[in-house]
């Protein structure tokens, strides 16, 4: 339970922090309040939608050595950013992939700290 809450918080915080501190050149902050809403929506999407998509793509993902999951995560980020107006501007899909990698690193670190790694 504790690990799930931490993963949710990490997922919700990465985009607002990257946009606010200008950590990535391709992610530009427009409105901080909307960006926080975007982070929460993305965290809910990661919690609810991501497992279903991963289950559907499990066989194909084996052939791509796990890279398909990162592409799906980048797609989820771009989809959420387009749905929340005046939150962030993500220049292109490569920046969304970079955010997805950063989110996955944070989630993996939480799993390592809490002992939930597989």
Jmol script that loads the backbone (N, CA, C; Angstrom):
load data "model"
ATOM      1  N   UNK A   1       0.820  -1.191   0.000  1.00  0.00           N
ATOM      2  CA  UNK A   1       0.000   0.000   0.000  1.00  0.00           C
ATOM      3  C   UNK A   1       0.864   1.256   0.000  1.00  0.00           C
ATOM      4  N   UNK A   2       1.893   1.248   0.859  1.00  0.00           N
ATOM      5  CA  UNK A   2       2.796   2.389   0.967  1.00  0.00           C
ATOM      6  C   UNK A   2       3.530   2.626  -0.357  1.00  0.00           C
ATOM      7  N   UNK A   3       3.976   1.547  -0.992  1.00  0.00           N
ATOM      8  CA  UNK A   3       4.679   1.678  -2.268  1.00  0.00           C
ATOM      9  C   UNK A   3       3.750   2.220  -3.352  1.00  0.00           C
ATOM     10  N   UNK A   4       2.503   1.791  -3.349  1.00  0.00           N
ATOM     11  CA  UNK A   4       1.537   2.275  -4.335  1.00  0.00           C
ATOM     12  C   UNK A   4       1.279   3.765  -4.199  1.00  0.00           C
ATOM     13  N   UNK A   5       1.180   4.228  -2.965  1.00  0.00           N
ATOM     14  CA  UNK A   5       0.964   5.661  -2.729  1.00  0.00           C
ATOM     15  C   UNK A   5       2.179   6.453  -3.177  1.00  0.00           C
ATOM     16  N   UNK A   6       3.380   5.953  -2.872  1.00  0.00           N
ATOM     17  CA  UNK A   6       4.598   6.650  -3.300  1.00  0.00           C
ATOM     18  C   UNK A   6       4.734   6.677  -4.818  1.00  0.00           C
ATOM     19  N   UNK A   7       4.405   5.566  -5.491  1.00  0.00           N
ATOM     20  CA  UNK A   7       4.453   5.547  -6.961  1.00  0.00           C
ATOM     21  C   UNK A   7       3.461   6.545  -7.543  1.00  0.00           C
ATOM     22  N   UNK A   8       2.272   6.630  -6.951  1.00  0.00           N
ATOM     23  CA  UNK A   8       1.267   7.593  -7.396  1.00  0.00           C
ATOM     24  C   UNK A   8       1.803   9.017  -7.242  1.00  0.00           C
ATOM     25  N   UNK A   9       2.402   9.323  -6.093  1.00  0.00           N
ATOM     26  CA  UNK A   9       2.931  10.669  -5.846  1.00  0.00           C
ATOM     27  C   UNK A   9       4.098  11.008  -6.776  1.00  0.00           C
ATOM     28  N   UNK A  10       4.972  10.049  -7.019  1.00  0.00           N
ATOM     29  CA  UNK A  10       6.091  10.276  -7.952  1.00  0.00           C
ATOM     30  C   UNK A  10       5.558  10.572  -9.341  1.00  0.00           C
ATOM     31  N   UNK A  11       4.597   9.781  -9.790  1.00  0.00           N
ATOM     32  CA  UNK A  11       4.025   9.988 -11.121  1.00  0.00           C
ATOM     33  C   UNK A  11       3.343  11.345 -11.221  1.00  0.00           C
ATOM     34  N   UNK A  12       2.650  11.736 -10.166  1.00  0.00           N
ATOM     35  CA  UNK A  12       1.947  13.024 -10.189  1.00  0.00           C
ATOM     36  C   UNK A  12       2.904  14.199 -10.110  1.00  0.00           C
ATOM     37  N   UNK A  13       4.095  14.016  -9.536  1.00  0.00           N
ATOM     38  CA  UNK A  13       4.999  15.142  -9.298  1.00  0.00           C
ATOM     39  C   UNK A  13       6.028  15.375 -10.392  1.00  0.00           C
ATOM     40  N   UNK A  14       6.312  14.393 -11.223  1.00  0.00           N
ATOM     41  CA  UNK A  14       7.418  14.528 -12.181  1.00  0.00           C
ATOM     42  C   UNK A  14       7.175  15.647 -13.188  1.00  0.00           C
ATOM     43  N   UNK A  15       6.035  15.690 -13.825  1.00  0.00           N
ATOM     44  CA  UNK A  15       5.799  16.709 -14.853  1.00  0.00           C
ATOM     45  C   UNK A  15       5.757  18.116 -14.259  1.00  0.00           C
ATOM     46  N   UNK A  16       5.036  18.355 -13.157  1.00  0.00           N
ATOM     47  CA  UNK A  16       5.086  19.716 -12.602  1.00  0.00           C
ATOM     48  C   UNK A  16       6.491  20.140 -12.173  1.00  0.00           C
ATOM     49  N   UNK A  17       7.271  19.224 -11.605  1.00  0.00           N
ATOM     50  CA  UNK A  17       8.631  19.582 -11.188  1.00  0.00           C
ATOM     51  C   UNK A  17       9.545  19.843 -12.379  1.00  0.00           C
ATOM     52  N   UNK A  18       9.464  18.996 -13.398  1.00  0.00           N
ATOM     53  CA  UNK A  18      10.288  19.214 -14.601  1.00  0.00           C
ATOM     54  C   UNK A  18       9.922  20.515 -15.296  1.00  0.00           C
ATOM     55  N   UNK A  19       8.640  20.822 -15.338  1.00  0.00           N
ATOM     56  CA  UNK A  19       8.208  22.052 -16.006  1.00  0.00           C
ATOM     57  C   UNK A  19       8.555  23.285 -15.179  1.00  0.00           C
ATOM     58  N   UNK A  20       8.395  23.212 -13.869  1.00  0.00           N
ATOM     59  CA  UNK A  20       8.644  24.372 -13.017  1.00  0.00           C
ATOM     60  C   UNK A  20      10.129  24.723 -12.948  1.00  0.00           C
ATOM     61  N   UNK A  21      10.967  23.721 -12.781  1.00  0.00           N
ATOM     62  CA  UNK A  21      12.401  23.967 -12.650  1.00  0.00           C
ATOM     63  C   UNK A  21      13.128  23.947 -13.987  1.00  0.00           C
ATOM     64  N   UNK A  22      12.402  23.852 -15.087  1.00  0.00           N
ATOM     65  CA  UNK A  22      12.951  23.842 -16.443  1.00  0.00           C
ATOM     66  C   UNK A  22      14.074  22.817 -16.575  1.00  0.00           C
ATOM     67  N   UNK A  23      13.795  21.617 -16.065  1.00  0.00           N
ATOM     68  CA  UNK A  23      14.750  20.517 -16.108  1.00  0.00           C
ATOM     69  C   UNK A  23      14.947  20.004 -17.530  1.00  0.00           C
ATOM     70  N   UNK A  24      13.898  20.068 -18.334  1.00  0.00           N
ATOM     71  CA  UNK A  24      13.956  19.620 -19.723  1.00  0.00           C
ATOM     72  C   UNK A  24      13.562  20.779 -20.626  1.00  0.00           C
ATOM     73  N   UNK A  25      14.331  20.983 -21.665  1.00  0.00           N
ATOM     74  CA  UNK A  25      14.072  22.098 -22.577  1.00  0.00           C
ATOM     75  C   UNK A  25      12.765  21.937 -23.352  1.00  0.00           C
ATOM     76  N   UNK A  26      12.341  20.726 -23.597  1.00  0.00           N
ATOM     77  CA  UNK A  26      11.152  20.492 -24.402  1.00  0.00           C
ATOM     78  C   UNK A  26       9.853  20.501 -23.621  1.00  0.00           C
ATOM     79  N   UNK A  27       9.926  20.742 -22.317  1.00  0.00           N
ATOM     80  CA  UNK A  27       8.724  20.780 -21.477  1.00  0.00           C
ATOM     81  C   UNK A  27       8.628  22.178 -20.892  1.00  0.00           C
ATOM     82  N   UNK A  28       7.614  22.921 -21.327  1.00  0.00           N
ATOM     83  CA  UNK A  28       7.458  24.318 -20.928  1.00  0.00           C
ATOM     84  C   UNK A  28       6.209  24.480 -20.069  1.00  0.00           C
ATOM     85  N   UNK A  29       6.363  25.145 -18.947  1.00  0.00           N
ATOM     86  CA  UNK A  29       5.258  25.391 -18.025  1.00  0.00           C
ATOM     87  C   UNK A  29       4.393  26.529 -18.545  1.00  0.00           C
ATOM     88  N   UNK A  30       3.072  26.324 -18.545  1.00  0.00           N
ATOM     89  CA  UNK A  30       2.128  27.370 -18.909  1.00  0.00           C
ATOM     90  C   UNK A  30       1.403  27.856 -17.663  1.00  0.00           C
ATOM     91  N   UNK A  31       0.801  26.938 -16.921  1.00  0.00           N
ATOM     92  CA  UNK A  31       0.067  27.278 -15.703  1.00  0.00           C
ATOM     93  C   UNK A  31       0.331  26.175 -14.680  1.00  0.00           C
ATOM     94  N   UNK A  32       0.872  26.543 -13.519  1.00  0.00           N
ATOM     95  CA  UNK A  32       1.259  25.548 -12.528  1.00  0.00           C
ATOM     96  C   UNK A  32       0.058  24.785 -11.964  1.00  0.00           C
ATOM     97  N   UNK A  33      -1.049  25.461 -11.720  1.00  0.00           N
ATOM     98  CA  UNK A  33      -2.225  24.763 -11.183  1.00  0.00           C
ATOM     99  C   UNK A  33      -2.732  23.700 -12.151  1.00  0.00           C
ATOM    100  N   UNK A  34      -2.806  24.024 -13.420  1.00  0.00           N
ATOM    101  CA  UNK A  34      -3.240  23.048 -14.419  1.00  0.00           C
ATOM    102  C   UNK A  34      -2.216  21.927 -14.580  1.00  0.00           C
ATOM    103  N   UNK A  35      -0.942  22.249 -14.371  1.00  0.00           N
ATOM    104  CA  UNK A  35       0.088  21.226 -14.468  1.00  0.00           C
ATOM    105  C   UNK A  35      -0.026  20.235 -13.315  1.00  0.00           C
ATOM    106  N   UNK A  36      -0.386  20.709 -12.144  1.00  0.00           N
ATOM    107  CA  UNK A  36      -0.610  19.801 -11.015  1.00  0.00           C
ATOM    108  C   UNK A  36      -1.806  18.903 -11.297  1.00  0.00           C
ATOM    109  N   UNK A  37      -2.861  19.472 -11.878  1.00  0.00           N
ATOM    110  CA  UNK A  37      -4.019  18.662 -12.282  1.00  0.00           C
ATOM    111  C   UNK A  37      -3.596  17.624 -13.318  1.00  0.00           C
ATOM    112  N   UNK A  38      -2.748  18.020 -14.255  1.00  0.00           N
ATOM    113  CA  UNK A  38      -2.225  17.096 -15.262  1.00  0.00           C
ATOM    114  C   UNK A  38      -1.465  15.957 -14.595  1.00  0.00           C
ATOM    115  N   UNK A  39      -0.651  16.266 -13.608  1.00  0.00           N
ATOM    116  CA  UNK A  39       0.097  15.227 -12.900  1.00  0.00           C
ATOM    117  C   UNK A  39      -0.810  14.231 -12.204  1.00  0.00           C
ATOM    118  N   UNK A  40      -1.869  14.725 -11.591  1.00  0.00           N
ATOM    119  CA  UNK A  40      -2.816  13.833 -10.912  1.00  0.00           C
ATOM    120  C   UNK A  40      -3.566  12.972 -11.930  1.00  0.00           C
ATOM    121  N   UNK A  41      -3.980  13.570 -13.042  1.00  0.00           N
ATOM    122  CA  UNK A  41      -4.661  12.805 -14.095  1.00  0.00           C
ATOM    123  C   UNK A  41      -3.730  11.741 -14.660  1.00  0.00           C
ATOM    124  N   UNK A  42      -2.476  12.099 -14.858  1.00  0.00           N
ATOM    125  CA  UNK A  42      -1.505  11.131 -15.361  1.00  0.00           C
ATOM    126  C   UNK A  42      -1.288  10.000 -14.361  1.00  0.00           C
ATOM    127  N   UNK A  43      -1.228  10.323 -13.089  1.00  0.00           N
ATOM    128  CA  UNK A  43      -1.050   9.286 -12.072  1.00  0.00           C
ATOM    129  C   UNK A  43      -2.246   8.337 -12.036  1.00  0.00           C
ATOM    130  N   UNK A  44      -3.449   8.877 -12.188  1.00  0.00           N
ATOM    131  CA  UNK A  44      -4.643   8.026 -12.246  1.00  0.00           C
ATOM    132  C   UNK A  44      -4.598   7.155 -13.501  1.00  0.00           C
ATOM    133  N   UNK A  45      -4.170   7.745 -14.622  1.00  0.00           N
ATOM    134  CA  UNK A  45      -4.038   6.969 -15.856  1.00  0.00           C
ATOM    135  C   UNK A  45      -3.013   5.864 -15.730  1.00  0.00           C
ATOM    136  N   UNK A  46      -1.899   6.159 -15.076  1.00  0.00           N
ATOM    137  CA  UNK A  46      -0.882   5.138 -14.847  1.00  0.00           C
ATOM    138  C   UNK A  46      -1.423   4.033 -13.947  1.00  0.00           C
ATOM    139  N   UNK A  47      -2.263   4.396 -13.000  1.00  0.00           N
ATOM    140  CA  UNK A  47      -2.790   3.411 -12.068  1.00  0.00           C
ATOM    141  C   UNK A  47      -3.879   2.546 -12.702  1.00  0.00           C
ATOM    142  N   UNK A  48      -4.743   3.139 -13.509  1.00  0.00           N
ATOM    143  CA  UNK A  48      -5.886   2.408 -14.056  1.00  0.00           C
ATOM    144  C   UNK A  48      -5.681   1.900 -15.482  1.00  0.00           C
ATOM    145  N   UNK A  49      -5.185   2.748 -16.359  1.00  0.00           N
ATOM    146  CA  UNK A  49      -5.115   2.423 -17.785  1.00  0.00           C
ATOM    147  C   UNK A  49      -3.859   1.635 -18.160  1.00  0.00           C
ATOM    148  N   UNK A  50      -2.757   1.966 -17.550  1.00  0.00           N
ATOM    149  CA  UNK A  50      -1.478   1.361 -17.911  1.00  0.00           C
ATOM    150  C   UNK A  50      -1.459  -0.160 -17.741  1.00  0.00           C
ATOM    151  N   UNK A  51      -1.981  -0.741 -16.649  1.00  0.00           N
ATOM    152  CA  UNK A  51      -1.957  -2.206 -16.544  1.00  0.00           C
ATOM    153  C   UNK A  51      -2.764  -2.904 -17.634  1.00  0.00           C
ATOM    154  N   UNK A  52      -3.871  -2.301 -18.037  1.00  0.00           N
ATOM    155  CA  UNK A  52      -4.697  -2.907 -19.084  1.00  0.00           C
ATOM    156  C   UNK A  52      -3.953  -2.898 -20.418  1.00  0.00           C
ATOM    157  N   UNK A  53      -3.335  -1.771 -20.747  1.00  0.00           N
ATOM    158  CA  UNK A  53      -2.592  -1.668 -22.003  1.00  0.00           C
ATOM    159  C   UNK A  53      -1.394  -2.611 -21.984  1.00  0.00           C
ATOM    160  N   UNK A  54      -0.722  -2.708 -20.849  1.00  0.00           N
ATOM    161  CA  UNK A  54       0.416  -3.617 -20.752  1.00  0.00           C
ATOM    162  C   UNK A  54      -0.007  -5.071 -20.922  1.00  0.00           C
ATOM    163  N   UNK A  55      -1.152  -5.414 -20.391  1.00  0.00           N
ATOM    164  CA  UNK A  55      -1.649  -6.779 -20.545  1.00  0.00           C
ATOM    165  C   UNK A  55      -1.952  -7.082 -22.009  1.00  0.00           C
ATOM    166  N   UNK A  56      -2.557  -6.130 -22.706  1.00  0.00           N
ATOM    167  CA  UNK A  56      -2.883  -6.328 -24.117  1.00  0.00           C
ATOM    168  C   UNK A  56      -1.639  -6.430 -24.995  1.00  0.00           C
ATOM    169  N   UNK A  57      -0.572  -5.741 -24.626  1.00  0.00           N
ATOM    170  CA  UNK A  57       0.628  -5.688 -25.460  1.00  0.00           C
ATOM    171  C   UNK A  57       1.752  -6.598 -24.976  1.00  0.00           C
ATOM    172  N   UNK A  58       1.454  -7.504 -24.070  1.00  0.00           N
ATOM    173  CA  UNK A  58       2.489  -8.321 -23.449  1.00  0.00           C
ATOM    174  C   UNK A  58       3.278  -9.154 -24.462  1.00  0.00           C
ATOM    175  N   UNK A  59       2.615  -9.782 -25.408  1.00  0.00           N
ATOM    176  CA  UNK A  59       3.294 -10.635 -26.386  1.00  0.00           C
ATOM    177  C   UNK A  59       4.161  -9.806 -27.322  1.00  0.00           C
ATOM    178  N   UNK A  60       3.634  -8.678 -27.804  1.00  0.00           N
ATOM    179  CA  UNK A  60       4.397  -7.820 -28.712  1.00  0.00           C
ATOM    180  C   UNK A  60       5.572  -7.188 -27.980  1.00  0.00           C
ATOM    181  N   UNK A  61       5.386  -6.862 -26.702  1.00  0.00           N
ATOM    182  CA  UNK A  61       6.445  -6.244 -25.924  1.00  0.00           C
ATOM    183  C   UNK A  61       7.640  -7.174 -25.771  1.00  0.00           C
ATOM    184  N   UNK A  62       7.411  -8.476 -25.734  1.00  0.00           N
ATOM    185  CA  UNK A  62       8.504  -9.433 -25.638  1.00  0.00           C
ATOM    186  C   UNK A  62       9.456  -9.278 -26.825  1.00  0.00           C
ATOM    187  N   UNK A  63       8.914  -9.013 -27.993  1.00  0.00           N
ATOM    188  CA  UNK A  63       9.735  -8.862 -29.198  1.00  0.00           C
ATOM    189  C   UNK A  63      10.520  -7.550 -29.209  1.00  0.00           C
ATOM    190  N   UNK A  64      10.043  -6.536 -28.501  1.00  0.00           N
ATOM    191  CA  UNK A  64      10.726  -5.233 -28.489  1.00  0.00           C
ATOM    192  C   UNK A  64      11.587  -5.038 -27.246  1.00  0.00           C
ATOM    193  N   UNK A  65      11.726  -6.104 -26.430  1.00  0.00           N
ATOM    194  CA  UNK A  65      12.564  -6.073 -25.225  1.00  0.00           C
ATOM    195  C   UNK A  65      12.138  -5.002 -24.227  1.00  0.00           C
ATOM    196  N   UNK A  66      10.853  -4.733 -24.140  1.00  0.00           N
ATOM    197  CA  UNK A  66      10.327  -3.800 -23.156  1.00  0.00           C
ATOM    198  C   UNK A  66      10.236  -2.361 -23.615  1.00  0.00           C
ATOM    199  N   UNK A  67      10.739  -2.043 -24.789  1.00  0.00           N
ATOM    200  CA  UNK A  67      10.707  -0.660 -25.263  1.00  0.00           C
ATOM    201  C   UNK A  67       9.296  -0.197 -25.612  1.00  0.00           C
ATOM    202  N   UNK A  68       8.432  -1.122 -25.947  1.00  0.00           N
ATOM    203  CA  UNK A  68       7.057  -0.758 -26.283  1.00  0.00           C
ATOM    204  C   UNK A  68       6.345  -0.149 -25.077  1.00  0.00           C
ATOM    205  N   UNK A  69       6.665  -0.624 -23.876  1.00  0.00           N
ATOM    206  CA  UNK A  69       6.048  -0.064 -22.676  1.00  0.00           C
ATOM    207  C   UNK A  69       6.410   1.409 -22.496  1.00  0.00           C
ATOM    208  N   UNK A  70       7.637   1.767 -22.794  1.00  0.00           N
ATOM    209  CA  UNK A  70       8.060   3.170 -22.675  1.00  0.00           C
ATOM    210  C   UNK A  70       7.339   4.017 -23.707  1.00  0.00           C
ATOM    211  N   UNK A  71       7.146   3.491 -24.908  1.00  0.00           N
ATOM    212  CA  UNK A  71       6.414   4.216 -25.945  1.00  0.00           C
ATOM    213  C   UNK A  71       4.965   4.426 -25.515  1.00  0.00           C
ATOM    214  N   UNK A  72       4.354   3.411 -24.919  1.00  0.00           N
ATOM    215  CA  UNK A  72       2.978   3.540 -24.424  1.00  0.00           C
ATOM    216  C   UNK A  72       2.918   4.589 -23.317  1.00  0.00           C
ATOM    217  N   UNK A  73       3.913   4.606 -22.430  1.00  0.00           N
ATOM    218  CA  UNK A  73       3.946   5.609 -21.371  1.00  0.00           C
ATOM    219  C   UNK A  73       4.093   7.018 -21.946  1.00  0.00           C
ATOM    220  N   UNK A  74       4.925   7.183 -22.963  1.00  0.00           N
ATOM    221  CA  UNK A  74       5.061   8.476 -23.634  1.00  0.00           C
ATOM    222  C   UNK A  74       3.764   8.906 -24.285  1.00  0.00           C
ATOM    223  N   UNK A  75       3.065   7.945 -24.872  1.00  0.00           N
ATOM    224  CA  UNK A  75       1.758   8.235 -25.474  1.00  0.00           C
ATOM    225  C   UNK A  75       0.762   8.686 -24.411  1.00  0.00           C
ATOM    226  N   UNK A  76       0.763   8.020 -23.244  1.00  0.00           N
ATOM    227  CA  UNK A  76      -0.130   8.419 -22.154  1.00  0.00           C
ATOM    228  C   UNK A  76       0.176   9.841 -21.688  1.00  0.00           C
ATOM    229  N   UNK A  77       1.445  10.204 -21.634  1.00  0.00           N
ATOM    230  CA  UNK A  77       1.833  11.552 -21.218  1.00  0.00           C
ATOM    231  C   UNK A  77       1.346  12.576 -22.226  1.00  0.00           C
ATOM    232  N   UNK A  78       1.568  12.315 -23.505  1.00  0.00           N
ATOM    233  CA  UNK A  78       1.100  13.260 -24.526  1.00  0.00           C
ATOM    234  C   UNK A  78      -0.419  13.367 -24.534  1.00  0.00           C
ATOM    235  N   UNK A  79      -1.107  12.260 -24.364  1.00  0.00           N
ATOM    236  CA  UNK A  79      -2.560  12.271 -24.341  1.00  0.00           C
ATOM    237  C   UNK A  79      -3.079  13.099 -23.164  1.00  0.00           C
ATOM    238  N   UNK A  80      -2.498  12.907 -22.001  1.00  0.00           N
ATOM    239  CA  UNK A  80      -2.927  13.668 -20.821  1.00  0.00           C
ATOM    240  C   UNK A  80      -2.604  15.150 -20.987  1.00  0.00           C
ATOM    241  N   UNK A  81      -1.441  15.475 -21.561  1.00  0.00           N
ATOM    242  CA  UNK A  81      -1.061  16.880 -21.739  1.00  0.00           C
ATOM    243  C   UNK A  81      -1.978  17.587 -22.735  1.00  0.00           C
ATOM    244  N   UNK A  82      -2.455  16.866 -23.727  1.00  0.00           N
ATOM    245  CA  UNK A  82      -3.373  17.472 -24.686  1.00  0.00           C
ATOM    246  C   UNK A  82      -4.764  17.689 -24.095  1.00  0.00           C
ATOM    247  N   UNK A  83      -5.138  16.859 -23.147  1.00  0.00           N
ATOM    248  CA  UNK A  83      -6.472  16.953 -22.557  1.00  0.00           C
ATOM    249  C   UNK A  83      -6.597  18.072 -21.534  1.00  0.00           C
ATOM    250  N   UNK A  84      -5.499  18.449 -20.887  1.00  0.00           N
ATOM    251  CA  UNK A  84      -5.539  19.510 -19.874  1.00  0.00           C
ATOM    252  C   UNK A  84      -5.002  20.779 -20.529  1.00  0.00           C
ATOM    253  N   UNK A  85      -5.887  21.715 -20.795  1.00  0.00           N
ATOM    254  CA  UNK A  85      -5.498  22.958 -21.451  1.00  0.00           C
ATOM    255  C   UNK A  85      -4.645  23.817 -20.523  1.00  0.00           C
ATOM    256  N   UNK A  86      -3.733  24.575 -21.123  1.00  0.00           N
ATOM    257  CA  UNK A  86      -2.889  25.530 -20.403  1.00  0.00           C
ATOM    258  C   UNK A  86      -2.127  24.901 -19.246  1.00  0.00           C
ATOM    259  N   UNK A  87      -1.578  23.713 -19.457  1.00  0.00           N
ATOM    260  CA  UNK A  87      -0.796  23.088 -18.401  1.00  0.00           C
ATOM    261  C   UNK A  87       0.685  23.118 -18.777  1.00  0.00           C
ATOM    262  N   UNK A  88       1.086  22.296 -19.699  1.00  0.00           N
ATOM    263  CA  UNK A  88       2.459  22.285 -20.190  1.00  0.00           C
ATOM    264  C   UNK A  88       2.438  22.165 -21.705  1.00  0.00           C
ATOM    265  N   UNK A  89       3.537  22.567 -22.288  1.00  0.00           N
ATOM    266  CA  UNK A  89       3.743  22.369 -23.720  1.00  0.00           C
ATOM    267  C   UNK A  89       4.883  21.375 -23.859  1.00  0.00           C
ATOM    268  N   UNK A  90       4.582  20.231 -24.442  1.00  0.00           N
ATOM    269  CA  UNK A  90       5.603  19.221 -24.718  1.00  0.00           C
ATOM    270  C   UNK A  90       5.908  19.331 -26.196  1.00  0.00           C
ATOM    271  N   UNK A  91       7.152  19.691 -26.527  1.00  0.00           N
ATOM    272  CA  UNK A  91       7.506  20.008 -27.918  1.00  0.00           C
ATOM    273  C   UNK A  91       7.227  18.873 -28.890  1.00  0.00           C
ATOM    274  N   UNK A  92       7.631  17.645 -28.535  1.00  0.00           N
ATOM    275  CA  UNK A  92       7.411  16.524 -29.439  1.00  0.00           C
ATOM    276  C   UNK A  92       7.361  15.224 -28.642  1.00  0.00           C
ATOM    277  N   UNK A  93       7.209  14.137 -29.365  1.00  0.00           N
ATOM    278  CA  UNK A  93       7.062  12.837 -28.722  1.00  0.00           C
ATOM    279  C   UNK A  93       8.325  12.412 -27.994  1.00  0.00           C
ATOM    280  N   UNK A  94       9.490  12.841 -28.456  1.00  0.00           N
ATOM    281  CA  UNK A  94      10.750  12.462 -27.806  1.00  0.00           C
ATOM    282  C   UNK A  94      10.835  13.027 -26.390  1.00  0.00           C
ATOM    283  N   UNK A  95      10.319  14.226 -26.187  1.00  0.00           N
ATOM    284  CA  UNK A  95      10.297  14.800 -24.841  1.00  0.00           C
ATOM    285  C   UNK A  95       9.298  14.060 -23.960  1.00  0.00           C
ATOM    286  N   UNK A  96       8.207  13.606 -24.543  1.00  0.00           N
ATOM    287  CA  UNK A  96       7.258  12.790 -23.785  1.00  0.00           C
ATOM    288  C   UNK A  96       7.904  11.463 -23.383  1.00  0.00           C
ATOM    289  N   UNK A  97       8.701  10.896 -24.284  1.00  0.00           N
ATOM    290  CA  UNK A  97       9.437   9.673 -23.943  1.00  0.00           C
ATOM    291  C   UNK A  97      10.444   9.922 -22.828  1.00  0.00           C
ATOM    292  N   UNK A  98      11.105  11.071 -22.865  1.00  0.00           N
ATOM    293  CA  UNK A  98      12.055  11.409 -21.797  1.00  0.00           C
ATOM    294  C   UNK A  98      11.335  11.526 -20.453  1.00  0.00           C
ATOM    295  N   UNK A  99      10.164  12.150 -20.448  1.00  0.00           N
ATOM    296  CA  UNK A  99       9.371  12.229 -19.222  1.00  0.00           C
ATOM    297  C   UNK A  99       8.944  10.842 -18.762  1.00  0.00           C
ATOM    298  N   UNK A 100       8.561   9.991 -19.703  1.00  0.00           N
ATOM    299  CA  UNK A 100       8.158   8.626 -19.354  1.00  0.00           C
ATOM    300  C   UNK A 100       9.321   7.866 -18.725  1.00  0.00           C
ATOM    301  N   UNK A 101      10.507   8.029 -19.282  1.00  0.00           N
ATOM    302  CA  UNK A 101      11.678   7.378 -18.697  1.00  0.00           C
ATOM    303  C   UNK A 101      11.950   7.892 -17.291  1.00  0.00           C
ATOM    304  N   UNK A 102      11.818   9.182 -17.094  1.00  0.00           N
ATOM    305  CA  UNK A 102      12.038   9.771 -15.774  1.00  0.00           C
ATOM    306  C   UNK A 102      11.002   9.268 -14.762  1.00  0.00           C
ATOM    307  N   UNK A 103       9.760   9.180 -15.186  1.00  0.00           N
ATOM    308  CA  UNK A 103       8.713   8.646 -14.311  1.00  0.00           C
ATOM    309  C   UNK A 103       9.005   7.188 -13.966  1.00  0.00           C
ATOM    310  N   UNK A 104       9.403   6.409 -14.957  1.00  0.00           N
ATOM    311  CA  UNK A 104       9.681   4.995 -14.703  1.00  0.00           C
ATOM    312  C   UNK A 104      10.890   4.803 -13.797  1.00  0.00           C
ATOM    313  N   UNK A 105      11.888   5.663 -13.921  1.00  0.00           N
ATOM    314  CA  UNK A 105      13.039   5.593 -13.012  1.00  0.00           C
ATOM    315  C   UNK A 105      12.590   5.889 -11.588  1.00  0.00           C
ATOM    316  N   UNK A 106      11.774   6.910 -11.416  1.00  0.00           N
ATOM    317  CA  UNK A 106      11.265   7.232 -10.088  1.00  0.00           C
ATOM    318  C   UNK A 106      10.435   6.110  -9.499  1.00  0.00           C
ATOM    319  N   UNK A 107       9.585   5.513 -10.304  1.00  0.00           N
ATOM    320  CA  UNK A 107       8.754   4.409  -9.826  1.00  0.00           C
ATOM    321  C   UNK A 107       9.605   3.191  -9.487  1.00  0.00           C
ATOM    322  N   UNK A 108      10.645   2.943 -10.263  1.00  0.00           N
ATOM    323  CA  UNK A 108      11.543   1.826  -9.976  1.00  0.00           C
ATOM    324  C   UNK A 108      12.315   2.068  -8.690  1.00  0.00           C
ATOM    325  N   UNK A 109      12.756   3.295  -8.462  1.00  0.00           N
ATOM    326  CA  UNK A 109      13.456   3.611  -7.218  1.00  0.00           C
ATOM    327  C   UNK A 109      12.547   3.405  -6.009  1.00  0.00           C
ATOM    328  N   UNK A 110      11.285   3.786  -6.133  1.00  0.00           N
ATOM    329  CA  UNK A 110      10.333   3.551  -5.044  1.00  0.00           C
ATOM    330  C   UNK A 110      10.200   2.052  -4.791  1.00  0.00           C
ATOM    331  N   UNK A 111      10.116   1.265  -5.856  1.00  0.00           N
ATOM    332  CA  UNK A 111      10.007  -0.182  -5.702  1.00  0.00           C
ATOM    333  C   UNK A 111      11.256  -0.769  -5.042  1.00  0.00           C
ATOM    334  N   UNK A 112      12.421  -0.245  -5.406  1.00  0.00           N
ATOM    335  CA  UNK A 112      13.658  -0.739  -4.803  1.00  0.00           C
ATOM    336  C   UNK A 112      13.728  -0.383  -3.316  1.00  0.00           C
ATOM    337  N   UNK A 113      13.337   0.816  -2.965  1.00  0.00           N
ATOM    338  CA  UNK A 113      13.402   1.258  -1.564  1.00  0.00           C
ATOM    339  C   UNK A 113      12.407   0.475  -0.703  1.00  0.00           C
ATOM    340  N   UNK A 114      11.214   0.229  -1.236  1.00  0.00           N
ATOM    341  CA  UNK A 114      10.190  -0.455  -0.453  1.00  0.00           C
ATOM    342  C   UNK A 114      10.279  -1.973  -0.564  1.00  0.00           C
ATOM    343  N   UNK A 115      11.170  -2.478  -1.402  1.00  0.00           N
ATOM    344  CA  UNK A 115      11.333  -3.924  -1.527  1.00  0.00           C
ATOM    345  C   UNK A 115      10.299  -4.608  -2.382  1.00  0.00           C
ATOM    346  N   UNK A 116       9.679  -3.863  -3.296  1.00  0.00           N
ATOM    347  CA  UNK A 116       8.623  -4.421  -4.140  1.00  0.00           C
ATOM    348  C   UNK A 116       9.117  -4.815  -5.522  1.00  0.00           C
ATOM    349  N   UNK A 117      10.434  -4.851  -5.764  1.00  0.00           N
ATOM    350  CA  UNK A 117      10.929  -5.217  -7.089  1.00  0.00           C
ATOM    351  C   UNK A 117      10.693  -6.690  -7.332  1.00  0.00           C
ATOM    352  N   UNK A 118      10.484  -7.011  -8.603  1.00  0.00           N
ATOM    353  CA  UNK A 118      10.166  -8.411  -8.968  1.00  0.00           C
ATOM    354  C   UNK A 118      11.422  -9.146  -9.336  1.00  0.00           C
TER     355      UNK A 118
END
end "model"
wireframe off; spacefill off
backbone 0.3
color backbone group
